[in-house]
Amino acid sequence: MTTPPPEQRCGLVAVVGAPNAGKSTLVNALVGQKVAIVSPKAQTTRTKLLGVAIEGDAQILLVDTPGIFEPKRRLDRAMVSAAWGGTEGADILALVVDAKGGLGSKVTDIAEAIRDRPEPRHLILNKVDIADKAKLLLHAERLNALIPFAETWFVSAQTGDGLAELKAAFARAMPPGPWHYPEDQVSDASERALAAEVTREQIYLQLHAELPYASAVETEAFKEREDGSVEIHQQVLVERPTQRAIVLGKGGARIREIGARARAELATILDRPVHLYLHVKVRPGWDEDRQLYRDIGLDWVD
């Protein structure tokens, strides 16, 4: 007599919070591998991305959203719109807070914005490994006094502290239903989109404050070679010639280093050799290009 397969469960967890709360690091840690780019720079995540985590019979769809902040330009408005759009249809709203940074107006504003949402809300105080331990309970008490949370968690996405318990709780909360993705799929991002994100991450990591949010990456071509390797051509878009010079570096040294590190990471993620070709192009007003917004998965917001 064969044993019937366990009943499957599947649901959506919308991960929201202020910029730099560690949402992408948390999603990567729960999935078990990198699906979202990470940098110390606030607002690294520009569009919502789905990470797929498995826990027992449950498939947990984690929506990593851009940090929510006061938008000042069209790109900002599109990012914030994507963040709130990522919460639609969620089974759980997970508010991630930088426990080291404390509770500023950005955090309390987001908490108040989800006060009347019908979904169960979970409060996740992240970065407990580097936070002031004496203030952790105070932060939790203040936020729970502002709005009621179904659960409060103290975790470190960086070290893994508390993540097993958090993941198990998410799994238990998922409603019965078939899995939406194959067991070996970890993200809804295409390889083409992922390649652009990996290169953008390297630009952020290597240039730091030298190039604030004045750049974008377009994957122009993504094709497989007969030997099984993949050839990728990308444009790095900047607004001014001075920014192009920063990205290129002296004698082209900086763009070569960006390309080398991005290529190595993509070879690991894609599990095959990668040939990456980067071209830096000055395109004034790239953040007003409707087609580019579509390419990077953002809606055009007036």
Residue pairs with C-beta under 8 A, 6 or more apart in sequence:
6 56
6 57
7 57
7 176
8 57
8 58
8 59
8 176
8 177
8 178
8 179
9 57
9 58
9 59
9 171
9 174
9 175
9 176
9 177
10 58
10 59
10 60
10 61
10 174
10 175
10 177
10 178
10 179
10 180
11 58
11 60
11 61
11 91
11 92
11 173
11 174
11 175
11 177
12 61
12 63
12 89
12 90
12 91
12 92
13 60
13 61
13 62
13 63
13 90
13 91
13 92
13 94
13 170
14 63
14 65
14 86
14 87
14 90
14 92
14 93
14 94
14 119
15 23
15 26
15 27
15 62
15 63
15 64
15 65
15 94
15 96
16 23
16 65
16 68
16 83
16 86
16 87
16 93
16 94
16 95
16 96
16 110
16 114
17 23
17 67
17 68
17 95
17 96
17 97
17 98
17 107
17 110
18 67
18 68
18 69
18 97
18 98
18 104
18 106
18 107
18 110
19 42
19 43
19 66
19 67
19 68
19 69
19 106
20 40
20 41
20 42
20 43
20 67
20 98
20 101
21 67
21 96
21 97
21 98
21 101
21 126
22 96
22 98
22 126
22 127
22 157
22 158
23 45
23 64
23 65
23 67
23 96
24 36
24 37
24 38
24 44
24 45
24 64
25 38
25 126
25 157
25 158
26 96
26 124
26 126
26 155
26 157
26 163
27 35
27 36
27 49
27 51
27 62
27 64
28 34
28 35
28 36
28 38
28 51
28 157
29 157
29 158
29 160
29 163
30 51
30 53
30 60
30 62
30 163
30 166
30 167
30 170
31 51
31 52
31 53
31 62
31 186
31 187
32 53
32 186
33 186
34 269
35 49
35 51
35 52
35 64
35 186
35 187
35 189
36 45
36 49
36 51
36 64
36 197
37 44
37 45
37 197
37 198
37 200
37 201
37 204
38 44
38 201
39 201
39 204
39 205
41 204
41 208
42 67
42 69
43 66
43 67
43 69
43 79
43 213
44 201
44 204
45 64
45 65
45 66
45 67
45 79
46 66
46 75
46 79
46 82
46 296
46 298
47 66
47 79
47 82
47 296
47 297
47 298
48 63
48 64
48 65
48 66
48 82
48 83
48 85
48 86
48 297
49 63
49 64
49 187
49 188
49 189
50 61
50 62
50 63
50 64
50 187
50 188
50 189
51 61
51 62
51 64
51 186
51 187
52 59
52 60
52 61
52 62
52 181
52 185
52 186
52 187
52 188
53 59
53 60
53 62
53 167
53 170
54 60
54 183
55 167
55 168
55 170
55 171
56 171
58 170
58 171
58 172
58 174
59 174
59 179
59 180
59 181
60 167
60 170
60 171
60 174
61 180
61 181
63 86
63 87
63 90
64 86
65 82
65 83
65 84
65 86
65 87
66 79
66 80
66 82
66 83
67 79
67 83
68 80
68 83
68 84
68 106
68 109
68 110
68 113
69 76
69 80
69 106
71 77
71 79
71 80
73 287
74 287
74 288
74 300
74 301
74 302
75 213
75 287
75 298
77 301
78 293
78 298
78 299
78 300
78 301
79 298
81 298
81 299
81 301
82 297
82 298
82 299
85 299
87 93
87 114
87 117
87 119
90 119
91 119
91 120
91 173
91 174
91 175
92 119
92 120
92 121
92 122
92 170
92 173
93 114
93 117
93 119
93 120
93 121
93 122
94 121
94 122
94 124
95 110
95 111
95 114
95 121
95 122
95 123
95 124
95 143
95 149
96 124
96 126
97 103
97 107
97 123
97 124
97 125
97 126
97 139
97 143
98 126
98 127
99 125
99 126
99 127
99 128
99 131
99 135
99 136
99 139
99 154
100 127
100 130
100 131
100 132
101 127
102 135
102 139
103 139
103 142
103 143
107 143
108 143
108 146
111 143
111 146
111 147
112 146
112 147
114 121
114 147
115 146
115 147
120 150
120 151
120 173
121 147
121 148
121 149
121 150
122 149
122 150
122 151
122 152
122 153
122 169
123 140
123 143
123 144
123 149
123 151
123 152
123 153
124 153
124 155
124 166
125 131
125 136
125 139
125 140
125 152
125 153
125 154
125 155
126 155
126 156
126 157
127 156
127 157
127 158
128 136
128 154
128 155
128 156
128 161
128 162
129 156
129 158
129 159
129 161
130 156
136 154
140 152
140 154
143 149
144 152
151 169
153 162
153 165
153 166
153 169
154 161
154 162
155 161
155 162
155 163
155 166
156 162
156 163
157 163
181 188
187 194
189 197
191 222
191 230
191 270
192 219
192 222
193 219
193 296
193 297
194 266
194 269
195 219
195 222
195 232
195 234
195 266
195 276
196 217
196 218
196 219
196 234
196 296
197 217
198 262
198 265
198 266
198 269
199 217
199 234
199 236
199 258
199 259
199 262
199 276
199 278
200 215
200 216
200 217
201 262
202 258
202 261
202 262
202 265
203 211
203 215
203 217
203 236
203 247
203 258
205 261
206 254
206 257
206 258
206 261
207 246
207 247
207 254
210 246
211 238
211 243
211 246
211 247
214 238
214 239
214 240
214 243
215 236
215 237
215 238
215 243
215 247
216 236
216 237
216 286
216 287
216 292
216 296
217 234
217 235
217 236
217 237
218 234
218 235
218 237
218 292
218 295
219 232
219 233
219 234
220 233
220 234
220 235
221 231
221 232
221 233
222 230
222 231
222 232
222 233
223 230
223 231
224 230
224 231
225 231
225 275
227 273
228 272
228 273
229 272
229 273
229 274
229 275
230 270
230 272
230 273
230 274
230 275
231 275
231 277
232 266
232 274
232 275
232 276
232 277
233 277
233 279
234 276
234 277
234 278
234 279
235 278
235 279
235 280
235 281
236 247
236 255
236 278
236 279
236 280
236 281
237 281
237 283
237 286
237 292
238 244
238 247
238 280
238 281
238 282
238 283
238 286
239 282
239 283
239 284
239 285
239 286
240 282
240 284
241 282
243 282
244 280
244 281
244 282
246 254
247 254
247 255
247 258
247 280
248 254
248 255
248 280
249 255
249 256
249 257
255 278
255 280
258 278
259 276
259 277
259 278
262 276
262 278
263 274
263 275
263 276
266 274
266 276
267 273
267 274
283 289
286 292
290 300
293 299
293 300
294 300
